[in-house]
């Protein structure tokens, strides 16, 4: 079975590993010249922990943890209004692991460096059923093409149409870049909040620089009057989910546009001066304008834009699609169901999705092999019986052995604290219940129809693929939707709309240290994240 994976991100590398475990050698094409290094910190939670544990890399990831120890919210003067341990600040519990995205990519890549066919510096430019044309000019046939190339997926655009059909903007923007550690932070995260504007910085155990992140409302969709504190909402209802910041995790996974990829693979025409422009200089100018009136260390952080070695800027958005596959093409990770930076779950969704898709492809392969063996055996028996009962000395076409037409397959932490303050006032934090059902067809259901479907590079029939894709989507879609639900509510807590909200948050944060039952309150606040992170039952390997 020939499988092409477009994108060497978390989803693509995870799929590559599990395919090799199932005896399938994938080809992985990545437009970057090598595995990307650096990047923002990401969280691995819930079901994703079971995936990395099964991969045998959990202990190594724990050794590579960011080791951020404390998180604090500061006021305009830089005074720490509230501080707490980093796990509480980041919404982490139990075995949750926080690592730099680049470290995770490196560990995943090493698992299949020798067992998968990696092609860096190349990308897909055309798809015609099983025929793939690459930017290098190479043309090949594949049984399966997997688009794991992020929120602004080129594979999705080629197979399903323009991205504007699938992306839902949440009305906010995100910018991330590295700056010198002029604050001398030692494994600490600081967050500054203002109406419509949030800024944060942090340092980690193995990085001498600071990462700076800016979250702000999108001018034109939600206008914030920072003088009066009033908000006029020009869009009405904010949609529901490109990257990744946890309600507390500060996690960012930027699709095809990593930190360090200035263009961010953003396509389409955008207005001059918009942060959605592909031009880094235009994006930086827009960011400076958005934060021109802010205090604390913001002006100095923005000065670092001129010399930063990495810069990323994009919309905070989600990807919603009616289906994730068509023909021989299937989407994975952010390309299929980006949950937005505000969900904090992009990395975990990528890990779980890669595991599930590999499982369903392998299940379909096994079913096809079984059907092939059974059909061949039946044909041999029929031929043998015919020969034994025939009085003819010549062999006729009706006595020939039967053959089978079978396939070979081988956010920042202040959001949690601020939400706990809200919970103190309201008395509770509700978490929606979403039922998970994994029913639907199994891979074996379509084996009998495979003979009537087209076959590609190694003869793997479309019927088998359709069944595998359906089973993958039926398992994964409820989990993805559950985690997408986190995004809209979280971003509203991360970026507060009025001065009144900011003031109330500051007051409650100051009181937090003195409130009885604080730990119980915080557990209630982060419960929705972890319920969503565990809202799936993984099949056995």
Secondary structure, DSSP 8 states (H G I E B T S, - for coil): --EEEE--SHHHHHHHHHHHHTT---EEEESSSS------EEEE-THHHHHHHHHT-HHHHHHTB----EEEEE-TT--EEEEEEHHHHTT--TT-EEEEHHHHHHHHHHHHTTTSEEEET--EEEEETTEEEETTS-EEE-SEEEE-S-TT-HHHHHHH--GGGTEEEEEEEEEEEEE--TT--SSEEEEEEETTEEEEEEEETTEEEEEEEEEEE-TTTEEE-TTT--EEESSSS---------TTT-----TTS-TT-TTTT--S---TT-TTSS-HHHHHHHHHHHTTT--TTHHHHHHGGGT-S-EEEEEEEEE--S-SEETTEEE-THHHH---GGGS-HHHHHHHHHHHHHHHHHHHHHHHHHHHHHHHHHHHHHHHHHHHH---SS--GGGS------------THHHHHHHHHHHHHS------------S--GGGGGGGGGGS-B-TT--BHHHHHHHHHHHHHHHHHHHHHHHHHHHHHHHHHS--SHHHHHHHHHHHHHHTT-TTHHHHHHHHHHHHHHHHT-------
